[in-house]
Amino acid sequence: MNAIYFDHAATTPLDPSVFEKMRPYFCETFGNADSPHRFGRKAIAAVDIARDTVASLLGAEAGEIYFTSGGTESDNWGLIGLARAQKRLGKTRVLVSAIEHHAVLAAAEKLRAEGFTVEYLPVNEWGMVEPNALCAAMNEVTGVVCVMTANNETGVVQPIEALAKIARAGGSLFFTDAVQAAPYLPIDVKKLGVDALAFSAHKFYGPKGVGVLYVKKGVKIDSYLSGGEQERGLRGGTLNVPAIVGLAAAYEQAVKNAAENNAKIAALKDLFLQTLLSSTEGVTVNGGGETVPSILNLRLTGVDNATFLYDMDLKGVALAAGSACASASVKPSHVLTAMGLEETEAKECVRFSFGKDNTREEILLGAALAAETVKKLRKK
Ligand code: PLP
């Protein structure tokens, strides 16, 4: 058997049908979308269609959609751009959940260095930000509250509607990183009640290096990349037309096939867990409540996660300890320690993330190899 890929939360393969839609925009329709001639007009026409598609899928207007270079840029821009605009209204405090992706955490620390007050919202033992915790933390100088829609390590879905309502009632803006949620959950910006939302194409079988920042009409956001007048003067840089076309095509497919894919992936996740539990003791699930169907975070008691990942990779199974960006480090996960795990316990945890193209055979073999590896490492 070929290598087994259980790391879909890190990235997904590009869907070949999406690639076919992108293909003409590399060599034939190559114009700069800002050029005022026929080459440019063809390129901007494709971008306009992509923007309309994404907007209608999110329940937004085209003018509220900005294309970026991916989740990291959307997170940085969303948090920093909103916070700086809010500062002019005297709102100098930012509340960020303790379990955010590093793209948000690093942006928050940048704001602290600029003089903002930055505070972290706790999560409960299941990995959820409780609305009461936000109520207690709000004050009149809070300018931005940022809580991700679903966590990238545990898959735990956050109560965004309730949190956004509290933030906005308290006079703050609400920003959510929906990078891990967008492939699976229905995202309707009006229903969620958010002021800004970020996502990235490569998590739903689209191309890497392209993302979206939704900003609600009327909400002020400072520009982040200075340069040309692209994206209504707020995000300079020549538009990546093939990637934008690919993002819209991939998101359209993700939304259309969500029910079918979610059911399939959830069944695979359950099969993996039950198979592993039936053969192996000392396995516990991290996170609870609603989770995205793809992510399963397990504590393998007595097993060092770095060694486990290395051994599994040698056996042909690819997975991660947490977020891909941090996986080279041996630091315990900030998400798991925020949920109350000791650092030593967090170093026993691994993330399996399944995808629509995984097969039953891969699941059964992957679970058997995981059980064998746990047994071997516990003997050492
Ligand atoms: N936010 C979350 C929750 C993520 O999982 C990731 C990627 O893993 C990012 C942001 C960064 O997205 P990108 O890889 O597109 O920069």
Boltz pocket constraint, residues with backbone or C-beta under 6 A from the ligand:
constraints:
  - pocket:
      binder: B
      contacts: [[A, 9], [A, 10], [A, 69], [A, 70], [A, 71], [A, 72], [A, 73], [A, 75], [A, 101], [A, 103], [A, 148], [A, 150], [A, 151], [A, 152], [A, 177], [A, 179], [A, 180], [A, 200], [A, 201], [A, 202], [A, 209], [A, 210], [A, 211], [A, 323], [A, 324]]
      max_distance: 6.0
